[in-house]
């Protein structure tokens, strides 16, 4: 396969049988699935970035740490897209959708009509809204350009403040600490990972970051960023304390890119665009997948949520393509996630929403254990730290909503597979 991509010319009135907006995991998967399912119509991917589709999770992990070159995080080799006749419309952003005319307008004035539209635009990193949030030296890690800008400034930096104790913030803190930086993590809530993990896991990761030399401040609200000649120099907390900073990394969440769809009349929900079980929006011929797609999820007790994960992006893209091709398929995959920090591999399956019991099994001190979450006596989620077997076997417990005795689950001598009928 060729290691180069040959771009296709695009006229001002281009047409694609399937136009995909977004070149991330969901957009790439949609195009791959179309060709794997022998779809012979024209396919185009409209992407605001200049890059061919690549994996985003390594940006705050291996790529930021310099352990993986960009070529190794490409989703497919460049020549794949040429050989599969998938046109990459790079460095163009969709700014308007005309649902009736079935057309998208881009920021350079191009009008692209479509037979079907898959909206897989994902989201953008939420920026700091406080004073000084736009100073030089303040970074997010959402795309390659973000990571490259941060990497370019690292050599001259000693003190880095990471705002946000979620996965992105902690992964960035891990990568930066391993590079010898003095890292301070600021989390406004009483514990890190508060929205996505139970207390045992939060306390474990807090301890790990401190053990590796990072400072973790909990209940720490940022008042403003202070600058020196237009560049960040310090972070001022609401308490009045000032922390010197050569760089600031903000990991404070994602805002879904759905404004053009909502303006066109699509129904929104959960900060994204609403889709049904077949990934159809409320606009005819328009589908959505990935971080921006809000859907009713049975693992969230039927509530409408968005899932920001590679798994969700791939699964929803596959369902959207099946629907376009007239195949009956519904989205109902179990959510799963992962995070790499230092030498720790965290694997999560299920959603711990509204759990009422927590079971820890394994040896936390030996850094190999799992946390099992139950609701009404049934397993709803499993967090596994350096415990692959628990993750693999726990997956079935979550999928089937297995009822189990917490004391029995806590016994590491009993394999989780024993609890499945």
C-alpha positions in Angstrom: 0.0 0.0 0.0 1.3 3.5 -0.9 2.5 5.6 2.0 1.3 8.8 0.4 -2.2 10.2 -0.1 -3.3 11.8 -3.4 -5.8 14.5 -2.7 -8.9 14.8 -4.9 -9.9 18.1 -6.5 -13.1 19.6 -5.2 -15.2 21.9 -7.2 -17.4 24.6 -5.7 -20.4 22.4 -6.3 -19.2 18.9 -5.3 -21.5 16.1 -4.6 -21.0 12.9 -2.5 -23.3 10.0 -2.1 -22.2 9.9 1.5 -20.5 12.9 3.0 -18.9 12.5 6.4 -18.2 15.6 8.5 -15.3 14.9 10.8 -12.0 13.0 10.3 -11.7 11.5 13.7 -12.4 7.9 14.8 -16.1 8.0 13.9 -15.6 9.6 10.5 -12.8 7.2 9.6 -14.7 4.2 10.8 -17.7 5.3 8.7 -15.7 5.5 5.6 -13.9 2.2 6.3 -17.2 0.4 6.9 -18.8 1.8 3.7 -16.0 0.3 1.6 -15.9 -2.9 3.6 -19.6 -3.3 3.0 -19.0 -2.9 -0.8 -20.6 0.5 -1.0 -19.6 1.8 -4.5 -20.9 5.3 -4.3 -18.8 8.4 -3.8 -17.5 9.1 -0.2 -15.9 12.2 1.1 -14.6 13.1 4.5 -14.7 16.9 5.4 -12.2 17.7 8.1 -11.1 21.0 9.6 -7.7 19.6 10.4 -4.8 19.3 7.8 -4.1 15.7 8.9 -5.4 12.3 7.7 -7.4 10.4 10.3 -5.4 9.5 13.4 -5.9 8.1 16.9 -6.7 10.8 19.5 -6.0 9.0 22.8 -2.2 8.9 22.3 -2.1 12.7 22.0 -2.1 13.0 25.8 -0.1 9.9 26.3 2.5 8.4 24.0 2.6 11.2 21.5 2.9 14.0 24.1 5.6 12.0 25.8 7.5 11.5 22.5 7.2 7.7 22.7 5.2 7.4 19.4 5.8 9.4 16.2 2.7 10.7 14.4 3.0 8.1 11.6 2.3 5.4 14.2 -1.0 6.8 15.3 -2.5 7.1 11.9 -5.7 5.1 11.7 -4.8 3.9 8.2 -1.7 4.3 6.0 -2.1 7.4 3.7 -2.5 5.3 0.6 -5.5 3.4 2.1 -7.7 6.4 1.4 -6.6 6.8 -2.2 -7.0 3.1 -2.9 -10.5 3.0 -1.3 -11.5 6.1 -3.2 -12.3 8.1 -0.1 -11.8 11.8 -0.8 -10.2 13.8 2.0 -11.4 17.4 2.1 -8.9 18.7 4.6 -8.6 22.1 6.3 -12.3 22.9 5.6 -14.9 23.3 8.3 -18.6 22.7 7.9 -20.3 25.9 9.0 -23.9 25.4 7.7 -26.2 22.6 6.8 -29.2 22.9 4.5 -31.3 19.8 5.4 -33.9 20.4 2.7 -31.3 20.9 -0.1 -29.1 18.2 1.4 -26.0 20.4 1.3 -23.2 21.5 3.5 -21.4 24.9 3.3 -17.8 25.1 4.3 -15.8 28.0 5.8 -14.2 28.7 2.4 -17.6 29.1 0.7 -17.7 25.7 -0.9 -21.1 24.0 -1.2 -21.1 20.2 -1.1 -24.3 18.3 -1.7 -24.9 14.8 -0.4 -27.2 11.8 -0.6 -26.6 11.0 3.1 -24.7 12.9 5.7 -22.8 11.4 8.7 -22.0 14.1 11.2 -18.9 12.9 13.1 -17.5 16.3 14.0 -16.7 15.3 17.6 -15.9 18.3 19.7 -13.5 21.0 20.7 -11.6 21.3 23.9 -13.3 23.6 26.4 -11.2 26.6 26.9 -10.6 28.5 30.1 -13.1 31.3 30.6 -11.2 33.1 33.3 -9.0 36.2 32.9 -5.8 35.2 31.2 -7.1 32.1 29.6 -6.0 33.3 26.2 -2.4 34.0 27.2 0.5 32.4 25.3 1.6 29.2 27.0 -1.9 28.1 27.8 -2.7 24.8 26.1 -5.4 22.2 25.6 -4.7 18.7 24.2 -7.4 17.8 21.6 -5.8 17.6 18.2 -2.3 17.1 16.8 -1.7 20.9 16.5 -2.5 21.3 20.2 0.0 18.6 21.2 2.7 19.9 18.8 2.4 23.4 20.3 2.7 22.0 23.8 5.7 19.8 22.9 7.4 22.8 21.2 7.4 24.8 24.4 8.3 22.0 26.8 12.0 22.2 26.5 12.1 25.7 27.9 9.6 25.0 30.6 10.2 23.7 34.1 6.9 24.3 36.0 3.7 23.1 34.5 0.2 23.6 36.0 -2.5 21.2 34.8 -6.0 22.4 35.4 -8.5 19.5 35.6 -8.1 16.1 37.3 -10.0 14.0 34.7 -8.5 11.5 32.4 -7.0 14.0 30.0 -5.5 16.1 32.8 -4.0 13.1 34.6 -2.6 11.6 31.4 -1.0 14.9 30.5 0.4 15.2 34.0 1.8 11.6 33.8 3.5 12.4 30.4 5.0 15.7 31.7 6.1 14.3 35.0 8.0 11.5 33.2 9.8 14.2 31.2 11.1 15.7 34.4 8.7 18.7 34.7 7.5 20.0 38.0 3.8 19.4 37.6 0.9 20.7 39.8 -2.6 19.3 39.1 -5.5 21.5 40.1 -8.9 19.9 40.6 -11.8 22.0 41.7 -13.7 19.0 43.1 -12.8 17.1 46.3 -11.1 14.3 44.4 -9.7 13.5 40.9 -11.8 11.5 38.4 -14.8 12.5 40.5 -17.2 12.3 37.6 -16.1 9.0 36.2 -14.7 6.9 39.1 -15.5 5.8 42.6 -13.5 7.0 45.7 -11.1 4.1 45.9 -9.9 4.6 42.3 -9.7 8.4 42.8 -7.6 8.0 46.0 -5.3 5.5 44.3 -4.5 7.7 41.3 -4.0 10.8 43.6 -1.5 8.8 45.5 0.2 7.5 42.4 0.7 11.0 41.0 2.1 12.3 44.2 4.4 9.3 44.4 5.8 10.1 41.0 6.5 13.7 42.1 3.5 15.6 40.9 1.6 17.9 43.3 -2.1 17.3 43.4 -4.3 20.1 44.8 -8.0 19.2 45.5 -10.8 21.7 45.9 -8.6 24.2 44.1 -10.5 26.8 42.0 -8.7 29.0 39.5 -9.5 32.7 39.7 -7.3 33.9 36.9 -4.0 33.4 35.0 -1.3 36.0 35.3 0.9 37.0 32.4 4.2 38.6 31.7 4.5 40.3 28.3 1.6 38.3 27.0 2.7 34.9 28.2 1.4 33.0 31.2 3.6 33.3 34.3 1.4 32.2 37.2 -2.0 30.7 38.2 -3.9 32.6 40.9 -6.3 30.5 42.9 -9.6 31.6 44.4 -7.8 31.5 47.8 -5.5 34.2 46.6 -2.5 31.8 46.4 -0.3 32.2 43.3 1.4 29.3 41.7 4.3 30.1 39.2 3.8 28.4 35.8 5.9 28.3 32.7 3.0 26.4 31.0 -0.6 25.7 31.7 -2.5 22.7 30.4 -6.3 22.8 30.6 -8.1 19.5 30.6 -11.6 20.7 31.5 -13.9 18.8 29.1 -15.3 18.9 25.6 -17.9 20.9 23.8 -19.6 19.0 21.0 -19.4 20.5 17.5 -23.1 20.5 16.6 -24.1 24.1 16.1 -24.6 23.8 12.3 -26.9 20.8 12.8 -29.0 22.4 15.5 -29.3 25.6 13.5 -30.6 23.4 10.6 -33.3 22.1 12.9 -31.9 18.9 14.4 -33.0 18.2 17.9 -30.3 18.5 20.5 -29.8 16.7 23.8 -27.1 16.3 26.5 -24.9 19.0 24.9 -24.9 17.2 21.5 -27.3 16.2 18.7 -29.9 13.6 19.4 -29.9 10.3 17.5 -32.0 7.2 17.7 -30.9 3.6 18.0 -30.0 3.6 14.3 -27.9 6.8 14.7 -30.4 8.9 12.8 -30.9 12.5 13.7 -34.3 14.1 13.5 -33.4 15.5 10.0 -34.0 13.1 7.1 -30.9 11.6 5.6 -28.6 13.0 8.3 -26.9 10.7 10.9 -24.5 11.4 13.7 -21.9 9.3 15.5 -19.2 9.7 18.1 -18.5 12.3 20.8 -21.3 14.6 19.5 -24.1 12.1 19.3 -26.5 12.0 22.3 -28.4 8.7 22.6 -30.5 6.8 25.1 -28.1 4.3 26.6 -29.4 1.2 28.6 -26.2 1.1 30.6 -27.1 4.6 31.9 -30.5 3.3 33.0 -32.0 4.5 29.7 -30.9 8.1 30.1 -29.8 10.2 27.1 -26.1 10.7 27.3 -23.0 11.3 25.1 -20.1 9.0 25.3 -16.6 10.4 24.6 -14.7 7.2 23.7 -13.1 5.5 20.7 -15.4 2.5 21.2 -18.5 4.6 21.0 -17.3 6.4 17.9 -16.5 3.2 16.1 -19.7 1.4 17.1 -22.0 4.3 16.3 -20.3 4.9 12.9 -20.9 1.2 12.1 -24.6 1.5 13.0 -25.0 4.7 10.9 -23.5 3.0 7.9 -25.6 -0.1 8.3 -28.7 2.1 8.4 -27.7 4.0 5.3 -27.2 0.6 3.5 -30.6 -0.6 4.6 -29.4 -3.1 7.2 -31.4 -3.3 10.4 -28.9 -2.7 13.2 -29.2 -1.0 16.6 -26.6 0.6 18.8 -26.5 -1.1 22.2 -22.8 -1.8 22.8 -21.4 -1.8 26.4 -19.3 1.3 27.0 -15.6 0.8 27.7 -12.7 3.1 28.2 -9.0 3.0 29.0 -6.3 5.2 30.4 -2.5 4.9 30.6 -0.7 6.7 33.4 2.9 6.0 34.3 3.1 2.1 34.2 -0.6 1.8 35.1 -3.2 0.5 32.6 -6.8 1.3 33.7 -9.5 -0.5 31.8 -13.2 0.4 32.5 -16.3 -1.3 31.3 -19.9 0.0 32.0 -21.1 3.2 33.6 -21.1 3.7 37.3 -24.1 6.1 37.2 -26.2 5.9 40.4 -24.2 3.0 41.8 -25.0 2.3 45.4 -22.2 -0.1 46.4 -18.5 -0.4 45.7 -16.3 -3.5 46.0 -12.5 -3.5 45.9 -10.9 -6.8 45.0 -7.2 -7.5 44.6 -4.2 -5.7 46.2 -4.2 -2.0 45.9 -0.7 -1.8 47.5 0.6 -4.1 44.7 -1.0 -1.8 42.1 -3.1 -4.6 40.6 -6.8 -4.5 41.6 -10.3 -3.8 40.4 -13.2 -1.8 41.6 -16.7 -3.2 41.0 -19.8 -1.0 41.1 -23.3 -2.3 41.8 -26.8 -0.8 41.7 -29.6 -2.7 43.4 -27.3 -5.7 43.8 -26.3 -5.9 40.2 -23.0 -5.2 38.6 -23.0 -2.0 36.5 -19.3 -1.2 36.0 -15.8 -2.5 36.6 -12.6 -0.5 36.8 -9.5 -2.7 36.4 -6.0 -1.4 37.2 -3.3 -3.7 35.8 -5.9 -6.5 36.1 -6.7 -7.6 32.6 -8.4 -10.8 33.7 -10.9 -8.9 35.9 -11.6 -6.5 33.0 -12.2 -9.3 30.5 -14.4 -11.4 32.8 -16.1 -8.4 34.4 -17.4 -7.3 31.0 -19.9 -10.1 30.9 -21.1 -9.3 34.4 -21.9 -5.7 33.2 -23.5 -6.8 30.0 -25.8 -9.2 31.7 -26.3 -7.1 34.8 -25.3 -10.0 37.0 -26.6 -10.0 40.6 -23.8 -11.0 43.0 -22.9 -10.9 46.7 -20.4 -8.0 47.3 -18.4 -10.1 49.8 -18.0 -12.9 47.3 -17.0 -10.4 44.6 -14.3 -9.0 46.9 -12.6 -12.4 47.1 -9.7 -12.3 44.6 -9.4 -16.1 44.8 -12.7 -16.3 42.9 -12.6 -15.5 39.3 -15.3 -13.2 38.1 -16.3 -15.7 35.5 -17.7 -17.8 38.3 -20.5 -15.3 38.8 -21.9 -15.7 35.3 -24.6 -18.4 35.1 
